Amino acid sequence: MAQPARSPAARTPVVGPLLALAAPMLLGQAGQVLIQLTDTAMIGHLGPLPLAGAALAGTFVMFALYFAYGVLGAVAPRVAQAFGAGDERGVAAAARAGTALAALVGVVIAVALSVAVPLLPRLGQPAEVVDVSGGYLLLIAWSLPAAMVAVVLGQAAEAVNRPWPVFAAMAAAVAVNALLDWLLIFGHLGCPRLGLAGAGWATLAARVLQAAALAAWIARHPDLGCWWRGVGTEPAMLRDLFRQGLPIAVQDVLEGGSFAMGSLMVGWAGTTALAANQVTLGIASLAWMVP
């Protein structure tokens, strides 16, 4: 009996291209967590108090990131949809609008976190932890605009099947963060010994470098450079991306906020418990980011 004819789509290899696309994306996701794990490992050498301070600051940052990632969650699908349809102008418009939205969201949450610093003493956390966490929180907060821009540029590049440069930028950021941690936390090679603040400065510098590297690569790329040579950001596209991303953000905050609230509750048990929770969450985050 004759076999039924298969459609061209059924004969098209799928697994190989998917794995080729997913491998650098997986490594890049792991790289995001490696920055946090590197900070945790090096701050841990200073003792439980600085590590607990990083954990308290990280609780606020966690809330902000859940919201920001959700709002920006519509950018990559919009870019991929336009790319699949062969709409180069649509790809460029979505990438420009997504980048503008990322910068805007990053600044808003940085301001919100800065305003939240005076609220730290009201959360029932150990007083000594509150004293060391405020400055670190400010540094991490103002690294978020660059981090959000890097996230959107990376996702847009991955959506048009160019994941390896995104991974390279992330790997460079991880390496720079580790080097600056070593220099600034401990004061090696004549650098000032900044302790916990050194980790904040290292993360800020690494995220700015990552965003700048991706923006420069896209600007020089023969196929992607048109993203920056358009007529600007279309307000309608910006509003549409925000409208689609906002429900995702609300869901992410409601779902992931329980982890942040759990960290605050752990802080009620004392400095050592909060420091231990920071290590545990960092390891768990690595497993969670990979899928």
PAZAPA-4460 file (N, C-alpha, C; in steps of 0.05 Angstrom, whole numbers, plus 32768, in hexadecimal, padded with zeros to 4 digits):
% residues 291
    n_x    n_y    n_z   ca_x   ca_y   ca_z    c_x    c_y    c_z   seq   type   mol
   8011   7FE8   8000   8000   8000   8000   8012   8019   8000     1      M     A
   800B   802C   7FF0   801B   8044   7FED   801A   8054   8007     2      A     A
   8032   805E   800E   8033   806F   8026   8028   808B   8020     3      Q     A
   801A   8096   8033   8010   80B2   802F   8027   80C5   802C     4      P     A
   8023   80D8   801A   8038   80EC   8016   803B   80FE   802E     5      A     A
   8053   8104   8035   8058   8116   804B   805B   8133   8041     6      R     A
   8051   8145   8051   8053   8161   8049   8070   816A   804A     7      S     A
   8077   8180   803C   8093   818A   803E   809B   8191   805B     8      P     A
   8087   819A   806B   808E   81A1   8086   8096   8188   8096     9      A     A
   8089   8171   8090   808F   8159   809E   80AB   814F   8097    10      A     A
   80B5   8155   807E   80CF   814C   8076   80E6   815F   807F    11      R     A
   80DE   8176   8089   80F2   818A   8091   80FF   8182   80AC    12      T     A
   8119   8180   80AD   8126   817A   80C7   811E   8190   80DC    13      P     A
   8117   8187   80F4   810F   8199   8109   8121   8198   8121    14      V     A
   8127   817F   8129   8136   817C   8142   8152   8189   8141    15      V     A
   8160   8184   812B   817B   818F   8129   817B   81AD   812A    16      G     A
   816C   81BB   811A   816B   81D9   811C   8162   81E3   8137    17      P     A
   814F   81D5   8143   8146   81DE   815E   815C   81DB   8172    18      L     A
   816B   81C5   8171   8181   81C2   8184   8197   81D6   817F    19      L     A
   819C   81DC   8165   81B1   81F0   815F   81A9   820B   8169    20      A     A
   8190   8211   8169   8186   822B   8173   8185   822B   8191    21      L     A
   817D   8214   819D   8179   8213   81BA   8193   8212   81CA    22      A     A
   81A8   8206   81BF   81C0   8202   81CE   81CC   821D   81D8    23      A     A
   81D1   8230   81C6   81DC   824A   81D0   81C8   8259   81E1    24      P     A
   81AE   8255   81DC   819A   8263   81ED   819B   8257   8209    25      M     A
   819E   823D   820B   81A0   8230   8225   81B9   823A   8234    26      L     A
   81CF   823C   8226   81E8   8246   8233   81E5   8263   823B    27      L     A
   81D7   8272   822B   81D2   828E   8232   81C1   8291   824A    28      G     A
   81AC   8281   824C   819B   8282   8264   81AB   827A   827D    29      Q     A
   81BB   8266   827A   81CC   825E   8291   81DF   8275   8298    30      A     A
   81E9   8284   8284   81FB   829A   828A   81EE   82B0   829A    31      G     A
   81D4   82B5   8296   81C7   82C9   82A7   81C8   82C2   82C4    32      Q     A
   81C5   82A8   82CA   81C6   829F   82E6   81E2   829F   82F0    33      V     A
   81F5   8299   82DE   8211   8297   82E7   821C   82B2   82F2    34      L     A
   8212   82C8   82E8   821A   82E2   82F3   8211   82E3   8310    35      I     A
   81F9   82DB   8316   81EF   82DB   8332   81FF   82C7   8343    36      Q     A
   8204   82AF   8338   8213   829B   8347   8230   82A4   834C    37      L     A
   823C   82B1   8339   8257   82BB   833D   8258   82D0   8353    38      T     A
   8244   82E2   8353   8242   82F6   8368   823F   82E8   8383    39      D     A
   822D   82D4   8384   8227   82C6   839D   8240   82B8   83A8    40      T     A
   824F   82AB   8396   8267   829C   839E   827C   82AF   83A9    41      A     A
   8280   82C6   839C   8295   82D8   83A5   828D   82E8   83BD    42      M     A
   8274   82F1   83BE   826A   82FF   83D6   826B   82ED   83EE    43      I     A
   8266   82D3   83EA   8266   82C0   8400   8280   82C0   840F    44      G     A
   8296   82C6   8402   82B1   82C7   840F   82B3   82DE   8423    45      H     A
   82A1   82F1   8420   82A1   8308   8433   8292   8301   844D    46      L     A
   8282   82EB   844D   8274   82E4   8465   8256   82E4   8460    47      G     A
   8246   82DB   8474   8229   82D9   8470   821B   82F4   846F    48      P     A
   8226   8309   847C   8218   8323   847C   8217   832F   8460    49      L     A
   822D   8332   8451   822B   833D   8436   821A   832B   8424    50      P     A
   821B   8311   8427   820B   82FF   8417   81EE   8302   841D    51      L     A
   81E7   8306   8436   81CB   830C   843D   81C2   8327   8432    52      A     A
   81D4   833A   8431   81CD   8354   8425   81C7   8352   8408    53      G     A
   81D7   8341   83FA   81D2   833C   83DD   81B7   832E   83DA    54      A     A
   81B0   831C   83EC   8197   830D   83EB   817F   8320   83EE    55      A     A
   8181   8333   8402   816B   8345   8406   8167   8357   83EE    56      L     A
   817D   8362   83E3   817B   8372   83CB   816F   8361   83B4    57      A     A
   8178   8348   83B2   816F   8337   839C   8151   8331   839E    58      G     A
   8146   8332   83B5   8129   832E   83B8   811A   8344   83A9    59      T     A
   8122   835D   83AD   8115   8373   839F   8119   8370   8380    60      F     A
   8132   836A   8379   8139   8367   835D   8129   8351   8350    61      V     A
   8124   833C   835F   8115   8325   8354   80F9   832E   834C    62      M     A
   80EB   833D   835D   80D1   8347   8356   80D2   8358   833C    63      F     A
   80E6   8369   833B   80E9   837B   8323   80EE   836B   830A    64      A     A
   80FE   8357   830C   8105   8347   82F4   80ED   8337   82EA    65      L     A
   80DE   832C   82FC   80C6   831D   82F3   80B4   8330   82E3    66      Y     A
   80B0   8348   82ED   809F   835B   82DF   80AC   8363   82C4    67      F     A
   80C5   8369   82C4   80D3   8372   82AC   80D3   835D   8296    68      A     A
   80DB   8344   829D   80DC   832F   828A   80C0   832A   827E    69      Y     A
   80AB   832C   828F   8090   8328   8285   8088   833D   8271    70      G     A
   808D   8357   8278   8086   836D   8265   8094   8369   824B    71      V     A
   80AD   8360   824B   80BC   835D   8233   80B7   8342   8225    72      L     A
   80A6   8332   8230   80A2   8317   8225   8095   8316   820A    73      G     A
   8089   832C   8201   807C   832C   81E7   808F   8334   81D0    74      A     A
   80A7   833D   81D7   80B9   8347   81C2   80C3   8331   81B0    75      V     A
   80CE   831C   81BC   80DA   8307   81AC   80C5   82F9   819A    76      A     A
   80AD   82F2   81A3   8099   82E7   8191   8092   82F9   817A    77      P     A
   8090   8314   817F   808A   8326   8169   80A0   8327   8155    78      R     A
   80B9   8327   815E   80D0   8327   814B   80D0   830D   813B    79      V     A
   80CC   82F6   8149   80CC   82DC   813B   80B5   82DA   8127    80      A     A
   809E   82E5   812E   8087   82E4   811B   808D   82F3   8102    81      Q     A
   8099   830B   8105   80A0   831B   80ED   80B6   830E   80DD    82      A     A
   80C9   8302   80EB   80DF   82F4   80DD   80D4   82DC   80CD    83      F     A
   80C2   82CD   80D9   80B7   82B6   80CB   80A7   82BE   80B3    84      G     A
   809B   82D6   80B4   808B   82E0   809E   809B   82EE   8089    85      A     A
   80B6   82F0   808D   80C7   82FE   807A   80C3   831C   807B    86      G     A
   80B9   8326   8091   80B4   8343   8094   80CC   8351   80A1    87      D     A
   80DF   8359   8092   80F7   8365   809E   80F1   837F   80AC    88      E     A
   80DF   838F   80A1   80D8   83A8   80AF   80CA   83A2   80C9    89      R     A
   80B9   838D   80C9   80AC   8386   80E2   80BF   837D   80F7    90      G     A
   80D4   836E   80EF   80E9   8365   8101   80F7   837D   810E    91      V     A
   80FF   8390   80FC   810D   83A7   8106   80FC   83B8   8118    92      A     A
   80E2   83BB   8111   80D0   83CC   8121   80CC   83BF   813D    93      A     A
   80C8   83A5   813E   80C4   8398   8157   80DE   8399   8168    94      A     A
   80F5   8396   815B   810E   8397   816A   8113   83B3   8176    95      A     A
   810D   83C7   8166   8111   83E3   8170   80FE   83E9   8187    96      R     A
   80E5   83E2   8183   80D1   83E7   8197   80D7   83D7   81B1    97      A     A
   80E0   83BE   81AD   80E7   83AE   81C4   80FE   83B9   81D4    98      G     A
   8112   83C4   81C5   8129   83D0   81D2   8121   83E9   81E2    99      T     A
   8110   83F9   81D6   8107   8411   81E4   80F7   840A   81FC   100      A     A
   80E6   83F5   81FA   80D6   83EC   8211   80E8   83E1   8227   101      L     A
   80FC   83D3   821F   810F   83C7   8233   811D   83DE   8242   102      A     A
   8126   83F2   8234   8134   8408   8242   8121   8417   8254   103      A     A
   8108   841B   824B   80F4   8429   825B   80EE   8419   8274   104      L     A
   80E8   83FF   8271   80E2   83EE   8288   80F9   83ED   829B   105      V     A
   8111   83EB   8290   8129   83E9   82A1   812C   8402   82B2   106      G     A
   8128   841A   82A7   812B   8432   82B6   8115   8434   82CB   107      V     A
   80FC   842D   82C4   80E6   842E   82D7   80EB   841D   82EF   108      V     A
   80F4   8404   82EB   80F8   83F2   8301   8111   83FA   8311   109      I     A
   8125   8407   8304   813C   8411   8312   8134   8427   8325   110      A     A
   8123   8439   831C   8119   844F   832D   8108   8443   8344   111      V     A
   80F7   8430   833D   80E6   8424   8352   80F7   8416   8367   112      A     A
   810B   8408   835F   811C   83FB   8373   812C   840F   8384   113      L     A
   8134   8425   8377   8143   843A   8386   8131   8446   839B   114      S     A
   8117   844B   8394   8104   8456   83A7   80FF   8442   83BD   115      V     A
   8101   8428   83B7   80FB   8413   83CB   8111   8410   83E0   116      A     A
   8129   841A   83DB   813F   8416   83EE   8137   841F   840B   117      V     A
   812A   8437   840E   8123   843F   842A   810F   842C   8437   118      P     A
   8102   841B   8428   80EE   8408   8433   80FB   83F0   843F   119      L     A
   8115   83EB   843A   8122   83D3   8444   8120   83CF   8462   120      L     A
   8123   83E4   8472   8121   83E0   848F   8105   83D8   8499   121      P     A
   80F1   83DB   8488   80D5   83D5   8490   80CD   83B8   848B   122      R     A
   80DF   83A7   8482   80D8   838C   8479   80DF   8377   848E   123      L     A
   80E7   837F   84A5   80ED   836C   84BA   8106   835C   84B6   124      G     A
   8118   8367   84A6   8132   8359   84A1   8146   8362   84B6   125      Q     A
   815B   8352   84BA   8170   835A   84CD   817B   8375   84C7   126      P     A
   817F   8386   84DB   8188   83A1   84D6   81A3   83A2   84C9   127      A     A
   81B5   8390   84D0   81CF   8391   84C4   81CE   838A   84A6   128      E     A
   81BB   8379   849F   81B8   8372   8482   81AD   8389   8473   129      V     A
   819A   8397   847E   818F   83AF   8471   81A5   83C4   846C   130      V     A
   81B7   83C7   8480   81CC   83DB   847D   81DE   83D6   8466   131      D     A
   81E4   83BD   845F   81F7   83B7   844A   81EA   83B3   842F   132      V     A
   81CF   83B0   842E   81C2   83A9   8414   81BA   83C0   8403   133      S     A
   81B6   83D8   840F   81AB   83EE   8400   81BC   83F7   83E9   134      G     A
   81D6   83FB   83ED   81E8   8403   83D8   81EA   83EF   83C1   135      G     A
   81EB   83D6   83C9   81EC   83C0   83B5   81D3   83C0   83A4   136      Y     A
   81BB   83C4   83B1   81A2   83C4   83A3   81A2   83DB   838E   137      L     A
   81AC   83F2   8395   81AC   8408   8382   81BD   8402   836A   138      L     A
   81D4   83F5   836E   81E5   83EF   8357   81D8   83DA   8345   139      L     A
   81CC   83C5   8351   81BF   83B1   8340   81A7   83BD   8332   140      I     A
   8198   83CF   8340   8181   83DC   8334   8188   83EB   831A   141      A     A
   819E   83F9   831B   81A6   8409   8304   81B5   83FA   82EF   142      W     A
   81BA   83E0   82F4   81C4   83CE   82DF   81AD   83C3   82CF   143      S     A
   8194   83C6   82D8   817E   83B9   82CB   8176   83C5   82B0   144      L     A
   8178   83E0   82AC   8172   83E9   8291   8184   83DC   827B   145      P     A
   819E   83DA   8281   81AF   83CD   826E   81A9   83AF   826C   146      A     A
   81A2   83A3   8282   819B   8386   8282   8182   8381   8271   147      A     A
   816E   8392   8273   8156   838E   8264   815B   8392   8246   148      M     A
   816B   83A6   823F   8171   83AB   8223   8180   8392   8218   149      V     A
   8193   8388   8227   81A2   8370   821F   818F   8358   821B   150      A     A
   817C   8355   822D   8169   833F   822A   8159   8341   8210   151      V     A
   814E   8359   820A   813E   835C   81F2   814F   8359   81D9   152      V     A
   8166   8365   81D8   8177   8362   81C1   817F   8345   81BC   153      L     A
   8185   8337   81D2   818C   831B   81D0   8175   830A   81C6   154      G     A
   815D   830F   81D1   8146   82FF   81C8   813E   8306   81AC   155      Q     A
   8141   831F   81A3   813B   8326   8188   814E   8318   8175   156      A     A
   8168   8318   817C   817C   830A   816B   8176   82EC   816A   157      A     A
   816F   82E0   8180   8169   82C4   8180   8150   82BE   816F   158      E     A
   813D   82D1   816F   8124   82CD   8160   8129   82CD   8142   159      A     A
   8140   82D9   8139   8146   82D9   811D   815D   82C5   8118   160      V     A
   8160   82B2   812A   8172   829B   8126   8190   82A2   8127   161      N     A
   8197   82B4   8139   81B3   82BC   813D   81B9   82BB   815B   162      R     A
   81BA   82A3   8166   81BD   82A1   8184   81DA   82A2   818E   163      P     A
   81EE   829B   817D   8209   8298   8187   8215   82B3   8190   164      W     A
   8212   82C8   8181   821D   82E2   818B   8210   82EA   81A5   165      P     A
   81F7   82E3   81A9   81EA   82E9   81C3   81F8   82DA   81DA   166      V     A
   81FE   82C1   81D4   820C   82B1   81E9   8228   82BD   81EE   167      F     A
   8235   82C5   81D8   8250   82D0   81DC   8250   82E9   81ED   168      A     A
   823B   82FB   81E9   8239   8313   81FA   8234   830B   8217   169      A     A
   8223   82F7   821B   821D   82EE   8236   8236   82E3   8243   170      M     A
   8245   82D2   8234   825D   82C6   823F   8272   82DC   8247   171      A     A
   8274   82F0   8236   8286   8306   823C   827D   8315   8256   172      A     A
   8263   8318   8258   8258   8326   8270   825E   8316   8289   173      A     A
   825B   82FB   8288   8261   82EA   829F   827F   82EC   82A6   174      V     A
   8290   82EC   8292   82AD   82ED   8297   82B5   8308   82A3   175      A     A
   82AA   831E   8298   82B0   8339   82A2   82A6   833B   82BF   176      V     A
   828E   8332   82C4   8282   8333   82DF   8294   8324   82F3   177      N     A
   829D   830C   82EB   82AE   82FD   82FE   82C8   830B   8303   178      A     A
   82D5   8316   82EE   82EE   8324   82F1   82EB   833D   8303   179      L     A
   82D6   834D   82FE   82D2   8365   830E   82CA   835E   832A   180      L     A
   82BB   8348   832E   82B5   833F   8349   82CF   833B   8358   181      D     A
   82E1   832C   834C   82FB   8325   8359   830B   833E   835F   182      W     A
   830A   8351   834C   831A   836A   8350   830D   837C   8365   183      L     A
   82F3   8380   8364   82E6   8395   8373   82DC   838C   838E   184      L     A
   82D4   8372   8390   82CB   8368   83AA   82E2   8366   83BD   185      I     A
   82F8   835C   83B3   830F   8356   83C5   8326   836A   83C3   186      F     A
   8325   837C   83AF   833A   8390   83AC   8354   8386   83A1   187      G     A
   8353   8373   838E   836B   8369   8382   8377   837C   836E   188      H     A
   8391   8379   8368   839F   8388   8354   839C   83A6   8357   189      L     A
   839C   83AF   8370   839B   83CB   8376   837F   83D8   8374   190      G     A
   836A   83C8   836E   834F   83D3   836D   8345   83D7   838A   191      C     A
   8332   83EA   838D   8326   83EE   83A8   8317   83D5   83B1   192      P     A
   8319   83CF   83CA   830A   83B9   83D6   82EE   83C3   83DD   193      R     A
   82DA   83BD   83CD   82BF   83C8   83D0   82AC   83B4   83DE   194      L     A
   82B4   839B   83E0   82A2   8388   83ED   8288   8384   83DC   195      G     A
   8271   8384   83EA   8258   837F   83DC   8253   8393   83C6   196      L     A
   825A   83AC   83CA   8256   83C0   83B5   8266   83B9   839C   197      A     A
   827D   83AD   839F   828D   83A5   8388   827E   8391   8376   198      G     A
   826F   837F   8382   825F   836D   8372   824A   837C   8362   199      A     A
   823E   8391   836F   822B   83A1   8361   8237   83B0   8349   200      G     A
   824E   83BC   834D   825B   83CA   8337   8263   83B6   8321   201      W     A
   826B   839E   8328   8273   838A   8314   825B   8382   8303   202      A     A
   8244   837E   8310   822C   8376   8301   8223   838D   82EF   203      T     A
   8224   83A5   82F9   821C   83BD   82E9   822E   83BE   82D0   204      L     A
   8248   83BC   82D3   825A   83BE   82BC   8256   83A7   82A8   205      A     A
   8252   838F   82B2   824F   8378   82A1   8235   837B   8290   206      A     A
   8220   8385   829C   8207   8387   828E   8208   839E   8279   207      R     A
   8215   83B3   827F   8218   83C9   826C   8229   83BF   8254   208      V     A
   823E   83B0   825A   824F   83A5   8245   823F   8392   8233   209      L     A
   822E   8381   823F   821F   836E   822F   820C   837D   821C   210      Q     A
   81FD   8390   8227   81EA   839F   8216   81F8   83AE   8200   211      A     A
   820F   83BB   8206   821E   83CA   81F2   8229   83B8   81DD   212      A     A
   8233   83A0   81E5   823E   838E   81D1   8228   8384   81BE   213      A     A
   8211   837D   81C8   81FB   8374   81B7   81F2   838A   81A4   214      L     A
   81EF   83A3   81AF   81E6   83B9   819E   81FA   83BF   8188   215      A     A
   8214   83BE   818E   8229   83C3   817A   822A   83AD   8165   216      A     A
   8227   8394   816E   8227   837D   815B   820F   8380   8147   217      W     A
   81F8   8386   8152   81E0   8389   8141   81E4   83A0   812D   218      I     A
   81EF   83B6   8137   81F3   83CE   8125   8206   83C8   810E   219      A     A
   821A   83B6   8113   822D   83B0   80FE   8226   8398   80ED   220      R     A
   8211   838A   80F5   8209   8372   80E6   81FC   837A   80CB   221      H     A
   8203   836D   80B5   81F8   8375   809B   81DA   8370   8099   222      P     A
   81CF   835D   80A8   81B3   8357   80A6   81A3   8364   80BC   223      D     A
   81AF   8369   80D3   81A0   8373   80EA   81A5   8391   80EF   224      L     A
   81B8   839D   80E1   81BE   83B9   80E6   81A6   83CB   80E0   225      G     A
   8194   83C2   80CF   817C   83D2   80C8   816A   83D7   80E1   226      C     A
   816E   83C7   80F6   815E   83CB   810E   8162   83E7   8119   227      W     A
   817B   83F2   8116   8181   840D   8121   817F   8422   810B   228      W     A
   8179   841B   80F2   8178   842F   80DD   815B   8434   80D5   229      R     A
   8148   842E   80E5   812D   8432   80DF   8124   844F   80E5   230      G     A
   810B   8453   80E5   8100   846E   80E9   80FA   8474   8106   231      V     A
   8102   8462   8118   80FC   8466   8134   80E9   8451   813E   232      G     A
   80E1   8455   8157   80CF   8442   8164   80B2   844A   815F   233      T     A
   80A3   8438   8154   8087   843E   8150   8077   843C   816A   234      E     A
   806A   8452   8172   805B   8451   818C   8046   843B   818D   235      P     A
   803A   8435   8177   8025   8420   8177   8032   8405   817D   236      A     A
   8049   83FF   8172   8057   83E6   8177   805F   83E5   8194   237      M     A
   8069   83FB   819F   8071   83FC   81BB   805A   83F6   81CD   238      L     A
   8043   8403   81C8   802B   83FF   81D8   8021   83E2   81D6   239      R     A
   8023   83D7   81BE   8019   83BC   81BA   802A   83A7   81C9   240      D     A
   8044   83AB   81C8   8056   8399   81D6   8051   839B   81F4   241      L     A
   804D   83B3   81FF   8048   83B6   821B   802D   83A9   8222   242      F     A
   8019   83AE   8211   7FFE   83A2   8217   7FFF   8384   8218   243      R     A
   800E   8378   8206   8010   835B   8205   8021   8350   821C   244      Q     A
   8036   835F   8224   8048   8356   8238   803E   835A   8255   245      G     A
   802C   836D   8259   8024   8373   8274   8016   835C   8282   246      L     A
   8003   834D   8275   7FF7   8336   8282   800C   8320   8289   247      P     A
   8020   831D   8278   8036   830A   827E   8044   8313   8297   248      I     A
   8049   832D   8299   8057   8338   82B0   8048   8333   82CA   249      A     A
   802E   8338   82C9   801D   8333   82E1   801E   8316   82E9   250      V     A
   801C   8304   82D6   801D   82E8   82DC   8038   82E0   82E8   251      Q     A
   804D   82EA   82DC   8068   82E3   82E6   806D   82ED   8302   252      D     A
   8063   8306   8308   8066   8311   8323   8057   8301   8337   253      V     A
   803E   82F9   8330   802E   82E9   8342   803A   82CD   8347   254      L     A
   8045   82C2   8332   8051   82A7   8334   806C   82A8   8342   255      E     A
   807D   82B9   8338   8099   82BA   8343   809C   82CA   835C   256      G     A
   8088   82DB   8362   808A   82EB   837A   808B   82DB   8394   257      G     A
   8080   82C3   8392   8081   82B2   83AA   809D   82AB   83B3   258      S     A
   80AF   82A9   839F   80CB   82A4   83A6   80D7   82BC   83B5   259      F     A
   80D1   82D4   83AB   80DB   82EC   83B8   80CF   82EF   83D4   260      A     A
   80B6   82EA   83D7   80A9   82EC   83F1   80B6   82D7   8404   261      M     A
   80BB   82BF   83F9   80C8   82AB   840A   80E3   82B4   8414   262      G     A
   80F2   82C2   8403   810D   82CC   840B   810A   82E0   8422   263      S     A
   80F6   82F2   8420   80F1   8305   8435   80EB   82F6   8450   264      L     A
   80DB   82E2   844E   80D4   82D3   8466   80ED   82C5   8472   265      M     A
   80FE   82BA   8460   8117   82AE   846A   8127   82C3   8479   266      V     A
   8127   82DB   8470   8136   82F0   847E   812D   82F5   849A   267      G     A
   8114   82EF   84A0   810B   82F1   84BC   8119   82DE   84CF   268      W     A
   8125   82C9   84C3   8133   82B5   84D3   8150   82BE   84D9   269      A     A
   8159   82D3   84CD   8174   82DD   84D3   8186   82DF   84BB   270      G     A
   819E   82EA   84C0   81B1   82EF   84AB   81BB   82D5   849E   271      T     A
   81C3   82C2   84AE   81CE   82A9   84A3   81BA   829B   8491   272      T     A
   81A0   829A   849A   818C   828C   848A   8188   829A   8470   273      A     A
   8188   82B5   8470   8184   82C4   8457   819C   82BF   8444   274      L     A
   81B4   82BE   844F   81CB   82B8   843E   81CA   829D   8432   275      A     A
   81C2   8289   8442   81BF   826E   8438   81AA   826C   8422   276      A     A
   8195   827B   8425   817F   827B   8411   8189   8286   83F6   277      N     A
   819B   829A   83F8   81A7   82A5   83DF   81B6   8290   83CF   278      Q     A
   81C5   8280   83DD   81D4   826A   83CF   81C1   8256   83C3   279      V     A
   81AD   824E   83D2   819A   823A   83C9   818B   8244   83B0   280      T     A
   8181   825C   83B1   8172   8267   839B   8183   826A   8382   281      L     A
   819D   8271   8386   81AF   8273   836F   81B2   8259   8360   282      G     A
   81B6   8244   836F   81B9   8229   8363   81A0   8220   8356   283      I     A
   8189   8224   8364   816F   821C   8358   8169   822C   833F   284      A     A
   8171   8245   833E   816B   8256   8326   817A   824C   830E   285      S     A
   8191   8240   8311   81A0   8235   82FA   8190   821F   82EE   286      L     A
   8185   820D   82FE   8175   81F7   82F3   815B   8201   82E7   287      A     A
   8150   8216   82F2   8136   8220   82E9   8139   822F   82CE   288      W     A
   8150   823D   82CA   8153   824D   82B2   8158   823C   8299   289      M     A
   8164   8224   829C   816B   8214   8285   8153   820B   8275   290      V     A
   813E   8200   8281   8127   81F8   8270   811A   8210   8262   291      P     A
***
